[in-house]
């Protein structure tokens, strides 16, 4: 799960940072499990923690370099914002 999240945020080669983030996330998961009974799916909860930590790490890394980079979250990012739906299809897309 850690390798998947690291690859998603373009951090797969930063092995020391990956290890540090994964240990922090695992400790956070264990604390949450011991202190509360809210964690129903520990693997999914762990992946959420790791994903958030890598997102924070990635945004700090990008801010430090001063470059702007966009992570694609789906097919919506590939749609041209200047494309006119009404002109092309004759209808306006429904929201939802």
N, C-alpha and C positions, 0 to 999 in steps of 0.2 A: 504494500500500500504506500509505503514511503517512496519507493522508486517511481511509482506511477505519478504521485504528486510532484516529485522533484522534476521529472521529465516534462510534466505539463507546464511548469513554471520556468523551464529552461535552466535548471540548476543541477542537472544530473552529474556534472563534472566536479562540483564542489563537495567532495566527500567529507571533509571535516565539518562543514556546515550542515550537511545532510545528517550526519551522526548526531550532532548537537541538537538539531531541531527534533529529530526522532526521539531522543532520550527525554527532552523536555515534554514532548507530547505524551509519551508513555507515562511519565510521572504525573502529568496532569490528569490523565485517564484514571490512573490508580487512585489518586486523591479523590476524584469525583465518585468513583465506585465505592470507596470506603466511607466517605462522609455522607453520601446520599444514596437513595435507592432509585434514582431517576434514569439510570443508564440501562436501557432494555437490550440494545444491540451494541456491545462494546467495540466490535470491529468497525462498524459504521461511525460510531462516536469518535474513535481514534482517527479514522480517515478525515473526518470533519476538522478535528483539531490540527492535524498535519497540514491539511489543505489551507486552513486559515493562516498557520504559521509560515508556510511557503509563500502565500500571497503577500504577507507583510514583508517577508525577507526579499521577495522579488521587487516589490515597489520601492523598498529602501535601496536596493541595488541599482535600480533604474534611476532613481532620484540622485544617487551619488554620481552616476556617470553623466547625467544631464541629457540623456537621449529619451526620445518618446517612442514607446513600443506598445503595440496593442495585442492583447491575447484574444484570440477568436473563441467565442463561447457557443458558436453554432452557425447554422446556415444564414441567419439574419444578417450577420456581418458582411456577407458576400453580396447583399442586395445593394444596387446603386441607389443612393438617396435622391438622385436627380431623375430617376426613371418615373415617368408619368403613367400611373395605373389607368387613369380614366382614358387617356389618349390611346393606350395600347389595347386594353381589354374592353373598354366601353362601360366598365363598372368600377366602383370604388370598393376596395377590400374591406371586409367587416373586421372590426376589432375583436380580439378574443381568441 
